[in-house]
Amino acid sequence: WVYDGAVIEARIRSLAAFDAVRYAQKANSNLAVLALVRRAGAVVDAVSAGEIARALAAGFAPRDVTFTADLFDTAALAWIGRHDVPVNVGSPDMLAQYASRHPGRGVTLRVNPGFGHGHAPQVNTGGETSKHGIWHADLPDVVAHARQLGAPVTGLHVHIGSGSDFDHLTRTCAAMEGFAAIVGPELESISAGGGLPIPYRDGEAPFDVERFTRAWLDTRDRIGRAIGRAPRVEVEPGRYLVAESGV
């Protein structure tokens, strides 16, 4: 495999209007690719203790790594505690575990908005058939429980599937507005998730990244007016950054 670093850097620049581009390293965890992504100004997502270790080995600071999963295992909890890695929790059980070990530390919740989409059923990560995230109807109770546990909800994350189309991706904007209203002024950041499609065949049109970006920045502004503070907006692309770079 040979990777064209200029392509990866161009994809990161195309998302520069977001406050953070968080590379989902499951798309390609090659250490040289990770280091290139870091030098280009992106931060990184990890789904396991091993991915936390790879991110740190590639030079990322612990604060630039976010652990996102539906459960904790012993190794992941140890790495998170040792390096103070931020966490994006995907279940009420994870929330309780995290709050008991790290009282007072803010937390991001991954929410299942009740719908999902992807280029194949196997990569659909939202809706009733998906295991990922806190079910949207349960969010008010989970936010209230987080406050009781002393773990303020400072972030919200939604991801609906890899290769999703524009209409489904922007449906998450409206969903995020509703979720933000539940959390209120303590909300510091929102994540647009990932799943940005790429052209795989000749003649396929590229994804309209500018339109996608505008939709999320407008969403940020509406949330800001509603809760009294505009949150930071992250995007979490994986293969969008790297899939067109390799041969």
N, C-alpha and C positions, 0 to 999 in steps of 0.2 A: 504494500500500500504506500502510495505517495500522496501527501496532502498539500494543497495549495493554500498557504497561509493567508494570501491576499484575499481569497474568497471568504474565508472565515471572518477576517477583519471587516470586510465590506458588509457582511450580514449583520455584524454587531453594530456598525455605524448606522445601518438602516433603521435601527431601533433606538437611536440615541436620544430621542425625545422622551423616552421613559426614564424615570428616576433611577432605575436599576435594570440591567439585563442579567438575568440569573440563568446560567447555562445548566441545563439538566444533563449531567455528565453521563447518564445511562446511554445517551445517544452515541458517545464515543469517549471512553475514559483513558485514552492514550495520554501518557504523562506529558509528552511534548505538545499535544493539542491543548491539554488543560493549561499548561504554562503560557501558550500563545493566547488563549482566551483571557487569562488573567492580565497579561501585558496589554491587551486591547481594551481593558477597563471593565470587563464583565465580572460578576461574582458567580457563585456556584451553588448547585443543589446536590445533596447527597441522600441516598435512600438506605444506607447501611453503614456499619462501622468501617467496612473496607473502603467505601467511597469517601468517607470522612478522611481516612488515612491517605488516600490518593490525592485528595484536594490539598491537604496540608503538605504532602510531599512535592506537589507542583508549585508550592509557594504561596497559596492562599492563606490569609490570616484567618483564625477561627471565626471572627466576627463576619467574615465574608462567605461563610459556609452556612447553609440552612439544611437541617435534617428534616426530610419530609417522608412520612411513612404512615401505615395504618396500625402499627404496633411497635413496641420497643422489644429488643432482646438485650441480654446482659451486656454484650460487647458494645452495642450502640449506646446504652445508658452510661457505660464507663467512659467512652470517648467524649460524649456530650458533657458529662460532669467534669472531666479532666481539662477540657479545652474551652468550656463555656460556649459551646456551639448553640446558636439559636435553633428553636424547634418549631415546626409546623405540624400540629397534632391532627390526626385524622379520625379520632374516636373519643368518646367521653372517658373511656378507660385510660387512654394515653394521657388525657388531661389530668386525671387524678394521680397517676403515677408521677407525672412531671411536677405537679404542684407540691406533692409530698416531698420530693427530693430537692426542689429549687423554689422554696416559698418566696413570694414577692416578685418573681421574675415574670415579665410579660410573655405572652404566648400568641402565636398565630393559629387560627383554626382553618383547616381545610373543610370546605362545605360542598356537599353534593347538591346541586341546584334542582335536582329532580328530572333532569334531561341530560343527554350526552350525544356525542356524534364522533365519528371517525371514519377513516377510509375503509375500515373493516370492523366487524363486531368485536374482534379480539382487542382492539385498541380504543374502544368506547369506554371512557372512565367516568361517566355520569349516568344518572337515571337509576331505575329500580333494579337493573341487572348488574350494577357495578358495586363492588365492595368498598370503593374508595370514598372517604369523606364522611362528615357528619350530615345526616339527612336534614334537608333544609327546614322541615317543619319542627325539628328538635332544637334548632339553633337558639331560640329564646331561653329554653331551659338550660342549655349548655352554657350560655353566656352568664346566666344567673348563678349557676353552680360554680363557674370559674371565679366569679367575684367572691362567693362564699369561701372558696379555697385560697383566696388571696393571690390569684394568678390573673391579672388584668388582661383582657383580650385586646391586644394592640395591633393585630393584623388579621386579615381575611384573605383566603386563597381559594380559587375555583379553577379546576382543570377538567375539561369535558371530553378530551380524546385527541389522539394523534391524527393529523390530516383532516381536521374539521373544516367545514366550509365557512365562508364569511358570515352567513346569516346565523348559524349556530354559535359561532364565536362571539358575535356581538349581542346575542340574546343574553349572554352572561352579564353584560353591562347592566341591564335592567335588574337582573337578579342581584347583582352586587349592591346596587342602590338600596334595595330592600334589606339586605343583610347589614349594610352599614348603619341603617337607621336603628336596627336592633342593638348594635354595639354602642353607638353614640360617640360622644366627643373623645373618649379614650382611644379611638381608632387612629393609628399612626400610618398604616400602610395597607394597600390592597394589591393583590396579585392577579393579573389577567390570565395566569396560567400559560399554557403553551399550546402545542398542537398545530402550529402554523403550517399549512401545506406547502409543498414544493412541487414544481413540475417534474414528472417522471418520464414523460414521453414528448417527442417532438410535437410542437404545435400547442401544447398545454400552456395556458396563460399563467404568468407568475401571480402570486398572491398580492393583493393590494395592501401593502404594509402601511402606506400613508393613511388610507381610509381606516384601517384597523386602529392605528395609533390615535387618530383624531377622535374616534368613538370612545376610547378609553380616557383620553384627556378631558373630553366633555363630561364623561361620567365622574371623573375626579372633581371637576368644578361643581357639578350638581350636588355631589355628596358634601363638598365643602360648605355650600350654602345651607344645606339641610342640617348638618351637625355642628357647624361653627368652626370647622378646621378642614383644610384640604389635605387628604392623606397622600403620602408618596405612592407612586404607581410603579409596580414591577411587572415585567413580562418574563416568562420562563420557557424560552424556546430550547429545544434540544436539537433535533435533526435539522431544523431550519438553518442553524448556524453551520453545520458540518456536512450535511448529506451531499451537497453539490461540490464538495471540495476534494473528494478522494478518487483515486483511480488505481 
